[in-house]
Amino acid sequence: MKIFFIVRNAGDARSTLYSLFPGLEIGLMLKRHLKIKTNLSSMFSLHVRRVAYSGHEFSPLFTLQYQRGYSPHKLCKMLNKYFLYNSSQLKMFQTFEECVFQTTQKLSCSTLMKKSNKQIILQKTPNKYKNNEQKYIQYTEDQKYGEAVETLNTLQTNAETLRLSMKHNVNHLEDTHKYLLRSGLTLFDLKKLSYIHVSGTKGKGSTCALTESILYAYGLKTGFYSSPHLVSVTERIRVNGEPISKEKFTRYFWKIYDKLQDAQDFEHDMPAYFKFLTILAFHVFLEERVDVVILEVGIGGELDCTNIVPNTKTVGITSLGLEHTSLLGKTLNEIAWQKAGIIKPGSTVYTSVTQEDCIRIMRDRCREKGGAHFHKVPDFELYFQDEKDRELKKSLNHVILLNGSLAIQLAYDWLRQNRKDMSERKEINKAYLTKQVVEGLINCHWPGRCQMIKYLNLNMHLDGAHTSESMNICGSWFSQSANYSGNPKILIFNTTGDRDSTTLLKILKSFSDFDLVCFLPNVITSAASNTPDTQLIHAHIEQLERAKMHACNWELLCLEDHTPNFAKVFPSLLSCFQYIQDEFDKSQQLDVLVTGSLHLLGATILSLNKLYKDV
């Protein structure tokens, strides 16, 4: 059976219905869709998982479908206690304006009219269902979260955003400001937060994570916005080092999505995926009342939607390389200019950039912005002067060695400007360690960067390297870890966008000899069972063609240096791991390197969890 509700406020109605009918699944639409009378099914598919049309000239807002625990007969009986069919009265919260009831017996539909302040009180859930209550709560939370992510995925993808940016002169800052206002926030509201803003080509996520960890060790409540995610989109918005819960994400998502939908000037007048999440993050951090927001730039800096923040006092710029050249510029100098666009008047700027021309451009931009102060951070070696500190340094991974100095100086600068009671009275940009910094460096968890995980006989080496600089670090790390083990070595590789895969593969080839090289799309399976969180930025067919191109590039490299070619193309990660299981002895330890794309890493983790779920 199905019941259709038309409501004014989607968020209130959603929570009300879940509390009223804990055994039902609810799909959501809004009242504005009542005005639309044509092509209903295509519109619905963007918003709800299961769609039904009542046969009336208006569309349903909610679809309730019974699940286990309620037979159709019991559900009808229960509903009859509270709904007066073919009547002018309906005992419901005033949230609801109209209701249409339809049964599987094909009874005639009746429109039940409007509003009653009387609350519905349901009988207690039967005891036989209480044992499964916790399991059911988790199930419904995951289900509601999945619906939110599926709706998020209907927004324009990042790849489409880039293509439009190149085709049209899109002003992302004006766009972000427009949607921010529609969501209920102003620039004045954003000024209530304190920011550390970080741009760069490589290492900006790691730098932000380290900075967050250090400030958390000082006892501050931290917020961190980053991209992309590995497994769950909640990873992009962290509070005190932890991704926000699925329940919170779902609640914030619908609150903002519904407001933006209501305020549309025309069809599809909605922010793109990353822009939407940026606005959502601001809502979360304001609501959670964090002390400091560590904000990672998406692409570039000057026109990135995170650059809407008006009051950044602490700015970081990580190492630079050629990336998104069609959008940011074809030279390092042009890219440096874009990255330095996040500098604000009076801010303090720290960088680990080494190219002198790029440093000169950043200094020029500091003067241009008015009163900004520029510092090149000390070499990380300078923090470890005594024997005890040198022993600590040996225990730190590549990510910390590369980005630690910048993260430390960003944390010190924010403390100096905002919490003088927590700040050491030392010279600005000075290399020294505090116990909180050491604690923050040691406890920082930033998955997918020089990370090693063991799955039975698979020694998985995960690194999201996708530039020449980062691939050199990745290749060196893997060779140090695996080249003396004597185990077979397997490379799983993919890269997206306009990356030069030949250069990246050549770097990897120079560090290790691989017994198997796997090229594949960033998908768990080639079927439609990938999770909403791992929805493709590029179509599966497009990715598969790109994987074949990577295989051709690898073959040419093998011909150049007269080495055997052990490359294969797979349609998905599960098919790849099934092949590895069949091809190699299960008692044999295997050293596996997964690199080229952070999206590939996320799909890999989910694939391994699925493959070894019973282990």
Order of alpha helices (4+ residues) and beta strands (2+ residues): beta-alpha-beta-alpha-beta-alpha-beta-beta-alpha-alpha-alpha-alpha-alpha-beta-alpha-beta-beta-beta-alpha-alpha-beta-beta-alpha-alpha-beta-alpha-beta-alpha-alpha-alpha-beta-beta-alpha-beta-alpha-beta-alpha-beta-alpha-beta-alpha
